[in-house]
Amino acid sequence: MPEWLGWSATAVFVGSYGFRRPGAIRVVQALGACLWIVYGVLLGARPVILANTLVVGAAMLSFWRDRRIAVAADRQQPDAAV
């Protein structure tokens, strides 16, 4: 089971680079990192757990930061549907 999970995490993480939108890339990378965390827990590999916990945190922080910036920019745009 751990080997299968490791390969799945690798596939998800590599697959994230096929997305164009930065938000989608970050969400998929966070998902891949979550799989890596489970893999690390199953193996008792603390470095894998810690590294991927940091990846999840960084991916989600940048996702929410970019989302907040986009929402703020949308609010500043005047309505074109008049």
Residue pairs with C-beta under 8 A, 6 or more apart in sequence:
1 42
2 39
2 42
2 43
5 35
5 38
5 39
5 42
6 36
6 39
8 35
9 32
9 33
9 35
9 36
9 39
10 32
12 28
12 31
12 32
12 35
13 28
13 29
13 32
13 33
13 36
15 28
15 32
16 24
16 25
16 28
16 29
16 32
17 25
19 25
19 28
22 62
22 66
23 63
23 66
23 67
26 59
26 60
26 62
26 63
26 66
27 59
27 63
29 55
29 59
30 55
30 56
30 59
30 60
30 63
33 52
33 53
33 55
33 56
33 59
34 52
34 56
36 48
36 51
36 52
36 55
37 48
37 49
37 52
37 53
37 56
39 45
39 48
40 46
40 47
40 48
40 49
40 52
41 49
